[in-house]
């Protein structure tokens, strides 16, 4: 996915500009870069991934009108010590988490009241080697009913270029 594709895909889901965000499972930073554009120079993003190259994402901060990015070479599924967040972006990363409910119960309290969880996932229900624990929109909506977040709202959808069907973007707000 190009930067412009990522930017277009997430722009309507990034409803909070500026503030402090975390990109959990940021990978090579495709969506981190788009998020940085969208939240702007008054924002801060903690890009968290096991890939040691995550620290290279800090170079995004060198560009004008971009949020500051701090790359943390950590396992995002472990307990994280972060400040209260305005937003969490999880782009194709929740499907790597086996115990998704437990993970979300531990992660959602990092959001301030009204903070936004932006989730990008494949809308499939059968796992495969690339998407071991799929999170269809239906499944995410069912999980959300038992979590301190609002009912997920689908914002965008596109066909996966990797043959994984449709990819969706949904948002839910912290609602404790």
C-alpha positions as a Markdown table, in Angstrom:
| # | Residue | x | y | z |
|---|---|---|---|---|
| 1 | Unk | 0.0 | 0.0 | 0.0 |
| 2 | Unk | 1.4 | 3.4 | -0.9 |
| 3 | Unk | 1.5 | 6.3 | 1.5 |
| 4 | Unk | -1.3 | 8.0 | -0.4 |
| 5 | Unk | -3.4 | 4.8 | -0.2 |
| 6 | Unk | -2.9 | 4.5 | 3.5 |
| 7 | Unk | -3.6 | 8.2 | 4.1 |
| 8 | Unk | -6.8 | 8.0 | 2.1 |
| 9 | Unk | -7.9 | 4.8 | 3.8 |
| 10 | Unk | -7.5 | 6.0 | 7.4 |
| 11 | Unk | -8.3 | 9.8 | 7.1 |
| 12 | Unk | -11.9 | 9.5 | 8.2 |
| 13 | Unk | -11.1 | 7.3 | 11.1 |
| 14 | Unk | -8.6 | 9.7 | 12.7 |
| 15 | Unk | -11.2 | 11.8 | 14.4 |
| 16 | Unk | -8.8 | 13.3 | 17.0 |
| 17 | Unk | -6.1 | 15.6 | 15.6 |
| 18 | Unk | -2.9 | 16.2 | 17.6 |
| 19 | Unk | -2.6 | 14.5 | 21.0 |
| 20 | Unk | -0.8 | 11.4 | 22.0 |
| 21 | Unk | -1.2 | 8.2 | 20.0 |
| 22 | Unk | 0.2 | 4.7 | 19.9 |
| 23 | Unk | 0.5 | 2.6 | 16.8 |
| 24 | Unk | 0.6 | -1.0 | 18.1 |
| 25 | Unk | 2.3 | -3.3 | 15.7 |
| 26 | Unk | 3.6 | -0.5 | 13.5 |
| 27 | Unk | 5.7 | -2.7 | 11.3 |
| 28 | Unk | 7.5 | -0.7 | 8.6 |
| 29 | Unk | 5.4 | 2.3 | 9.3 |
| 30 | Unk | 3.0 | 2.5 | 6.4 |
| 31 | Unk | 0.1 | 3.6 | 8.6 |
| 32 | Unk | 2.4 | 5.4 | 11.1 |
| 33 | Unk | 3.4 | 7.8 | 8.4 |
| 34 | Unk | -0.2 | 8.4 | 7.4 |
| 35 | Unk | -1.2 | 8.9 | 11.0 |
| 36 | Unk | 1.6 | 11.4 | 11.4 |
| 37 | Unk | 0.3 | 13.4 | 8.5 |
| 38 | Unk | -3.2 | 13.4 | 9.8 |
| 39 | Unk | -2.6 | 14.3 | 13.5 |
| 40 | Unk | -0.1 | 16.9 | 12.5 |
| 41 | Unk | 2.9 | 18.6 | 14.2 |
| 42 | Unk | 1.1 | 19.0 | 17.6 |
| 43 | Unk | 0.8 | 15.2 | 17.9 |
| 44 | Unk | 3.0 | 12.5 | 19.3 |
| 45 | Unk | 3.0 | 8.8 | 18.2 |
| 46 | Unk | 4.6 | 5.9 | 20.0 |
| 47 | Unk | 5.3 | 3.4 | 17.2 |
| 48 | Unk | 5.6 | 0.0 | 18.9 |
| 49 | Unk | 6.8 | -3.2 | 17.2 |
| 50 | Unk | 9.2 | -6.1 | 17.6 |
| 51 | Unk | 11.0 | -5.1 | 14.4 |
| 52 | Unk | 14.2 | -3.4 | 15.4 |
| 53 | Unk | 13.7 | -1.0 | 12.4 |
| 54 | Unk | 10.8 | 0.6 | 14.3 |
| 55 | Unk | 13.3 | 3.1 | 15.7 |
| 56 | Unk | 13.9 | 4.3 | 12.1 |
| 57 | Unk | 10.3 | 5.6 | 12.1 |
| 58 | Unk | 11.5 | 8.5 | 14.2 |
| 59 | Unk | 12.8 | 10.1 | 11.0 |
| 60 | Unk | 9.1 | 10.9 | 10.2 |
| 61 | Unk | 9.4 | 13.6 | 12.8 |
| 62 | Unk | 12.0 | 15.4 | 10.6 |
| 63 | Unk | 9.4 | 16.3 | 8.0 |
| 64 | Unk | 7.4 | 19.5 | 8.3 |
| 65 | Unk | 3.8 | 19.2 | 9.5 |
| 66 | Unk | 4.3 | 15.7 | 10.9 |
| 67 | Unk | 3.7 | 14.4 | 14.4 |
| 68 | Unk | 6.7 | 13.5 | 16.4 |
| 69 | Unk | 7.3 | 9.7 | 16.4 |
| 70 | Unk | 9.0 | 7.7 | 19.1 |
| 71 | Unk | 9.9 | 4.2 | 17.9 |
| 72 | Unk | 9.9 | 1.5 | 20.6 |
| 73 | Unk | 11.3 | -1.9 | 20.0 |
| 74 | Unk | 8.8 | -3.8 | 22.2 |
| 75 | Unk | 6.2 | -6.5 | 22.1 |
| 76 | Unk | 2.9 | -4.5 | 22.0 |
| 77 | Unk | 1.0 | -7.4 | 23.6 |
| 78 | Unk | 2.9 | -7.0 | 26.9 |
| 79 | Unk | 2.0 | -4.4 | 29.5 |
| 80 | Unk | 3.1 | -1.0 | 28.2 |
| 81 | Unk | 4.0 | 2.0 | 30.2 |
| 82 | Unk | 2.6 | 4.9 | 28.2 |
| 83 | Unk | 1.0 | 8.2 | 29.0 |
| 84 | Unk | -2.8 | 8.5 | 28.7 |
| 85 | Unk | -3.5 | 8.2 | 25.0 |
| 86 | Unk | -5.9 | 10.1 | 22.7 |
| 87 | Unk | -5.8 | 7.3 | 20.2 |
| 88 | Unk | -4.6 | 3.8 | 19.4 |
| 89 | Unk | -4.0 | 2.6 | 15.9 |
| 90 | Unk | -3.9 | -1.1 | 15.3 |
| 91 | Unk | -3.4 | -1.8 | 11.6 |
| 92 | Unk | -3.3 | -5.5 | 10.7 |
| 93 | Unk | -1.9 | -6.4 | 14.1 |
| 94 | Unk | -4.7 | -7.6 | 16.3 |
| 95 | Unk | -4.9 | -10.7 | 14.2 |
| 96 | Unk | -1.6 | -11.8 | 15.6 |
| 97 | Unk | -2.9 | -11.7 | 19.2 |
| 98 | Unk | -4.3 | -15.1 | 20.4 |
| 99 | Unk | -6.1 | -13.8 | 23.5 |
| 100 | Unk | -7.7 | -10.8 | 21.9 |
| 101 | Unk | -10.3 | -10.0 | 24.6 |
| 102 | Unk | -7.7 | -10.2 | 27.3 |
| 103 | Unk | -5.3 | -8.0 | 25.3 |
| 104 | Unk | -8.0 | -5.4 | 24.6 |
| 105 | Unk | -9.0 | -5.4 | 28.3 |
| 106 | Unk | -5.4 | -4.5 | 29.1 |
| 107 | Unk | -5.0 | -2.0 | 26.3 |
| 108 | Unk | -8.2 | 0.1 | 26.2 |
| 109 | Unk | -7.5 | 1.6 | 29.7 |
| 110 | Unk | -4.5 | 3.3 | 28.1 |
| 111 | Unk | -7.1 | 5.5 | 26.3 |
| 112 | Unk | -8.5 | 8.6 | 27.9 |
| 113 | Unk | -12.3 | 8.8 | 28.1 |
| 114 | Unk | -13.5 | 9.5 | 24.5 |
| 115 | Unk | -10.1 | 8.4 | 23.1 |
| 116 | Unk | -10.4 | 6.5 | 19.8 |
| 117 | Unk | -9.4 | 2.9 | 18.9 |
| 118 | Unk | -8.8 | 2.8 | 15.2 |
| 119 | Unk | -8.8 | -0.8 | 14.0 |
| 120 | Unk | -7.8 | -2.1 | 10.5 |
| 121 | Unk | -8.3 | -5.8 | 9.9 |
| 122 | Unk | -9.2 | -8.3 | 7.3 |
| 123 | Unk | -12.9 | -9.1 | 7.3 |
| 124 | Unk | -12.4 | -12.9 | 7.3 |
| 125 | Unk | -13.3 | -15.5 | 9.9 |
| 126 | Unk | -11.0 | -18.4 | 9.0 |
| 127 | Unk | -7.4 | -18.1 | 9.9 |
| 128 | Unk | -4.4 | -18.8 | 7.7 |
| 129 | Unk | -0.6 | -18.4 | 8.0 |
| 130 | Unk | -0.7 | -14.6 | 7.4 |
| 131 | Unk | -3.8 | -13.9 | 9.5 |
| 132 | Unk | -3.6 | -16.6 | 12.3 |
| 133 | Unk | -6.4 | -15.1 | 14.6 |
| 134 | Unk | -8.8 | -13.2 | 12.3 |
| 135 | Unk | -10.9 | -10.4 | 13.5 |
| 136 | Unk | -13.9 | -10.0 | 11.2 |
| 137 | Unk | -16.0 | -6.9 | 11.8 |
| 138 | Unk | -18.7 | -9.1 | 13.2 |
| 139 | Unk | -16.3 | -10.6 | 15.7 |
| 140 | Unk | -14.9 | -7.2 | 16.7 |
| 141 | Unk | -18.4 | -5.9 | 17.2 |
| 142 | Unk | -19.2 | -8.9 | 19.4 |
| 143 | Unk | -16.0 | -8.4 | 21.4 |
| 144 | Unk | -16.7 | -4.7 | 21.9 |
| 145 | Unk | -20.0 | -5.5 | 23.6 |
| 146 | Unk | -18.0 | -6.8 | 26.6 |
| 147 | Unk | -15.4 | -4.0 | 26.6 |
| 148 | Unk | -15.4 | -0.4 | 27.8 |
| 149 | Unk | -15.8 | 1.0 | 24.2 |
| 150 | Unk | -18.6 | 2.1 | 22.1 |
| 151 | Unk | -20.1 | -0.1 | 19.4 |
| 152 | Unk | -17.5 | -0.1 | 16.5 |
| 153 | Unk | -18.4 | 2.0 | 13.5 |
| 154 | Unk | -17.2 | 0.9 | 10.1 |
| 155 | Unk | -15.5 | 3.9 | 8.4 |
| 156 | Unk | -13.8 | 2.5 | 5.3 |
| 157 | Unk | -13.3 | -0.8 | 3.4 |
| 158 | Unk | -11.2 | -1.9 | 0.5 |
| 159 | Unk | -10.1 | -5.1 | -1.3 |
| 160 | Unk | -6.9 | -6.6 | 0.1 |
| 161 | Unk | -4.1 | -6.7 | -2.5 |
| 162 | Unk | -2.9 | -9.9 | -0.7 |
| 163 | Unk | -5.9 | -12.0 | -1.4 |
| 164 | Unk | -7.3 | -11.8 | 2.1 |
| 165 | Unk | -10.8 | -10.5 | 1.0 |
| 166 | Unk | -11.9 | -7.1 | 2.3 |
| 167 | Unk | -9.9 | -5.0 | 4.7 |
| 168 | Unk | -12.0 | -2.7 | 7.0 |
| 169 | Unk | -11.3 | 0.2 | 9.2 |
| 170 | Unk | -13.5 | 0.8 | 12.2 |
| 171 | Unk | -13.4 | 3.0 | 15.2 |
| 172 | Unk | -14.7 | 2.7 | 18.7 |
| 173 | Unk | -14.4 | 5.3 | 21.5 |
| 174 | Unk | -13.3 | 4.6 | 25.1 |
| 175 | Unk | -16.4 | 4.6 | 27.2 |
| 176 | Unk | -15.6 | 3.7 | 30.8 |
